[in-house]
Amino acid sequence: FCQRDRQRRTRTRTRRTTATAAGGDADGITEYDDDDEDPNVFYLDGPDMATSATLIDAHGFDPSRCHVANRHASTCGILRRRLPEENVLHATAAEALTPPDDNGDADDGSSGGGGSFSEIDFSAYYFDGCGGFAPHVVGMISAALVRRPQQKSSSLSPSSSSGRSVLERRRRRPPRTTAVGYSLMGGNRDVVEKELRICRALTAVAQTRGMRARHVLDDPGRYGIPKEIRKTEGGTFTSWMLLEEDDDECVL
């Protein structure tokens, strides 16, 4: 859904900027031309590679668009059997999603400042293995979506701007439709309070980005989700929220 919505908004931007460009000046056409590819996704995965296998084998995802982090070096080695080496970081989720300059030295053997996915434009994030600790989820969401003002848009030097590669265009884009999913283990009676805490945090983040936060399972038909999908299955609570731009924000 995120990818289709991004394509729709891209076409809307292009039509609007083209219509307002004097004499059809090419400079008025926005530079989003590779949205027919799979979206970039970030998630946590273990040695069973269950999530990677589902995305790649069951849904045909391009492995180069799958990005994972794991605190254990041995697990990272296993994951690199299915994914490109640069798409697997030996790090926590927060470390992997935080700009390198903001990463401190890790004390658990993970990468710390050794790598980051912070400049990749992800369509979806999935935070698993959180053990029911809501602040942990909030921390990962903040690392993924909150940026200091000077990092809001990453610019290239004039000498390199004319030769930007597809990868650079893919990684440097304004915020657009983004899905955020998370799991809380042990779906007990206080899970509602935990969900509310996470939702409030995500809503606050969305507002700073000029976006709205929506509960995907409140309107499953709109997002192509089977109605029989439940938030709690087998003692695990899973929820998805969508950060969407207001249509008014599409005007450049």
WONORJO-V819525 format. One line per field, one symbol per residue. phi: phi as a letter, one per 40 degrees, with the letter a starting at -180 (. if undefined). burial: I if it has 9 or more other ideal C-beta (glycine too) atoms within 8 Angstrom, else O. A space follows every 50 residues. Layout:
phi: ???
burial: ???
This chain:
phi: .dccccccccccdcccccccccggdccccccbbbccccccbbababccfc ccccccccbgccdcccbbbacbcccdcccccbbddccbbcacccccbcdd ccccccbbgccfcciabccccccabbbbgcggcddccdccccccbcbcdc bcbcbbcdcbccbccdcccccbacdbdbcbbabbcgcccccccccccccc cccccdccbgbbbbccccadccbgcdcccbcbafgbcbbbbbcbccdccc cc
burial: IIIOIIIOIIOIIIOIIIOOIOOOOOOIIOOIOOIOOOIIIIIIIIOOIO IIIIIIOOOOIOIOIIIIIIIOOOIIOIIIOIIOOOIIIIIIIIIIIIII OOIOOIOOOIIIOOIIIIOIIIIIIIIIOIOIOIOIIIIIIIIIIOOOOO IOOOOIOOOOOOOOOOOIIIIIIOIIIIIIIIIIIOIOOOIOOIIOIIIO IIIOIIOOIOIOIIIIIOIIOOIOIOOOOOOIOOOIIIIIIIIIIOOOOI OO
